[in-house]
Amino acid sequence: MSIKTIAVGTRTYDKLAHRKQPGESFTKVIDRLLATTASAGTCADAVREAAAIWGSQSENASADADKMEKVIRDNRRQARWDIETP
């Protein structure tokens, strides 16, 4: 395995250190967090969560559309990263 050195701000380092589990390297914590966020907020997630809406065959299409939009917005919100500006 090759090793690369990266620089992160103090705030980012503190966030990573807080998420680090006992005995876990920073590489492992970054891999774990990236794996978690890689699938969060995807269209597939929204479809799975909305399956109950589509299965209901509701006559109120507008209300169903509003529910679907909420599912998508909630998934997008969960996937956001804090980005520091230089």
C-alpha positions in Angstrom: 0.0 0.0 0.0 1.4 3.4 -0.9 1.0 6.3 1.4 0.2 9.9 0.6 0.3 12.8 3.0 -2.6 15.3 3.0 -3.1 18.5 4.9 -6.4 19.2 6.6 -7.5 22.2 8.7 -7.7 21.9 12.4 -11.5 21.9 12.5 -11.5 19.0 10.0 -8.9 17.1 11.9 -10.9 17.5 15.1 -14.1 16.2 13.3 -12.2 13.2 12.0 -10.6 12.5 15.4 -14.0 12.7 17.1 -15.4 10.1 14.6 -12.4 7.8 15.0 -13.1 4.5 16.8 -10.7 2.9 19.3 -7.8 1.3 17.4 -8.9 2.8 14.1 -6.4 4.6 11.9 -7.3 7.9 10.1 -7.2 6.0 6.8 -9.9 3.6 8.2 -12.1 6.3 9.5 -12.0 8.2 6.2 -12.7 5.0 4.3 -15.6 4.2 6.6 -17.1 7.7 6.3 -16.7 7.8 2.6 -18.4 4.4 2.2 -21.3 5.6 4.3 -21.8 8.9 2.4 -21.1 7.4 -1.0 -24.6 5.8 -1.1 -26.4 8.4 1.1 -28.9 10.6 -0.7 -28.9 8.6 -4.0 -31.9 8.2 -6.2 -31.9 4.5 -5.3 -32.3 5.5 -1.6 -35.2 7.8 -2.4 -36.9 5.1 -4.5 -36.6 2.6 -1.7 -38.0 5.1 0.8 -40.8 6.1 -1.5 -41.9 2.6 -2.4 -44.7 2.8 0.1 -46.0 5.9 -1.6 -46.0 4.4 -5.0 -47.6 1.1 -3.8 -50.5 3.0 -2.3 -52.0 4.0 -5.7 -53.2 7.2 -4.1 -55.6 9.3 -6.1 -53.9 12.5 -4.8 -50.9 12.7 -7.2 -49.9 16.2 -5.9 -49.7 15.0 -2.3 -47.6 12.0 -3.4 -45.3 14.3 -5.4 -44.8 16.5 -2.4 -44.0 13.4 -0.3 -41.4 12.2 -2.9 -39.8 15.7 -3.0 -39.5 15.6 0.8 -37.8 12.2 0.7 -35.3 13.4 -1.9 -34.6 16.7 0.0 -34.0 14.8 3.2 -31.6 12.4 1.6 -29.7 15.3 0.0 -29.4 17.1 3.3 -27.9 14.0 5.0 -25.2 13.7 2.3 -23.9 17.3 2.6 -20.3 17.8 3.8 -19.1 20.7 5.8 -16.8 22.6 3.5 -14.4 25.2 4.8 -13.6 28.2 2.7 -9.9 29.2 2.5 
